[in-house]
């Protein structure tokens, strides 16, 4: 299992468009990918789940990835947050 934290830098937080990009990226993986904010945990393949987290710009998320391609999945998700979602 791989765990890492990200700070959401995208303006407006994880609203519909960035959430859809995250779901798309997570859906490419065979691994289980979860997002944790506070005491809430959701499947990264669920746009509704992501939207219910109410993630705002500046929030920190703990991302957990567990499965056969977890290293590649972690790199893809980190790239999404650090490159595509960067200010």
C-alpha positions as CSV (number, residue, x, y, z in Angstrom):
1,X,0.0,0.0,0.0
2,X,1.2,3.5,-0.9
3,X,0.0,6.5,1.1
4,X,0.7,10.2,0.4
5,X,-0.8,13.6,1.1
6,X,-1.6,16.3,-1.4
7,X,-2.6,19.8,-1.0
8,X,-5.4,20.8,-3.3
9,X,-4.2,23.9,-5.3
10,X,-6.9,24.0,-8.0
11,X,-9.0,27.1,-7.8
12,X,-12.4,26.2,-6.5
13,X,-11.3,22.9,-5.0
14,X,-12.4,19.5,-6.4
15,X,-15.5,20.8,-8.2
16,X,-17.0,18.9,-11.2
17,X,-14.3,19.3,-13.8
18,X,-11.2,18.4,-11.6
19,X,-13.2,15.6,-9.9
20,X,-14.1,14.1,-13.3
21,X,-10.4,14.2,-14.3
22,X,-9.5,12.5,-11.0
23,X,-12.1,9.8,-11.6
24,X,-10.9,9.3,-15.1
25,X,-7.3,8.9,-13.9
26,X,-8.2,6.6,-11.1
27,X,-10.4,4.4,-13.3
28,X,-7.3,3.5,-15.5
29,X,-5.8,1.7,-12.5
30,X,-6.5,-1.8,-11.3
31,X,-5.6,-0.7,-7.7
32,X,-8.0,0.4,-5.1
33,X,-7.6,4.2,-4.7
34,X,-9.2,6.1,-1.8
35,X,-9.3,9.7,-0.8
36,X,-9.5,10.7,2.9
37,X,-10.4,14.1,4.2
38,X,-10.9,14.3,7.9
39,X,-13.0,11.3,9.0
40,X,-14.4,10.8,5.5
41,X,-13.1,8.2,3.0
42,X,-14.3,7.8,-0.6
43,X,-13.5,5.7,-3.6
44,X,-11.5,7.8,-6.2
45,X,-13.6,6.3,-8.9
46,X,-16.8,7.8,-7.6
47,X,-17.5,11.4,-8.7
48,X,-20.4,11.6,-6.3
49,X,-18.1,10.4,-3.5
50,X,-15.5,13.0,-4.3
51,X,-18.1,15.8,-4.5
52,X,-19.4,14.8,-1.1
53,X,-16.0,15.4,0.5
54,X,-16.4,19.2,-0.2
55,X,-12.7,19.6,-1.0
56,X,-11.7,23.3,-1.2
57,X,-8.5,24.9,-2.4
58,X,-5.9,24.6,0.3
59,X,-7.4,21.4,1.8
60,X,-5.1,18.4,2.4
61,X,-6.1,14.9,1.3
62,X,-4.6,11.6,2.2
63,X,-4.5,9.3,-0.8
64,X,-4.2,5.5,-0.3
65,X,-3.5,3.2,-3.2
66,X,-3.4,-0.6,-2.9
67,X,-3.0,-3.1,-5.7
68,X,-0.9,-4.6,-8.4
69,X,-0.1,-1.3,-10.2
70,X,-0.1,1.0,-7.1
71,X,3.3,2.6,-8.0
72,X,2.2,3.6,-11.5
73,X,-1.2,4.7,-10.1
74,X,0.5,6.8,-7.4
75,X,2.7,8.5,-10.0
76,X,-0.4,9.3,-12.2
77,X,-2.4,10.7,-9.3
78,X,0.6,12.8,-8.0
79,X,1.2,14.1,-11.5
80,X,-2.5,15.2,-11.7
81,X,-2.3,17.1,-8.4
82,X,1.2,18.6,-8.9
83,X,1.1,19.4,-12.7
84,X,-2.5,19.6,-14.1
85,X,-4.1,21.0,-11.0
86,X,-1.3,23.4,-10.2
87,X,-2.4,27.1,-10.1
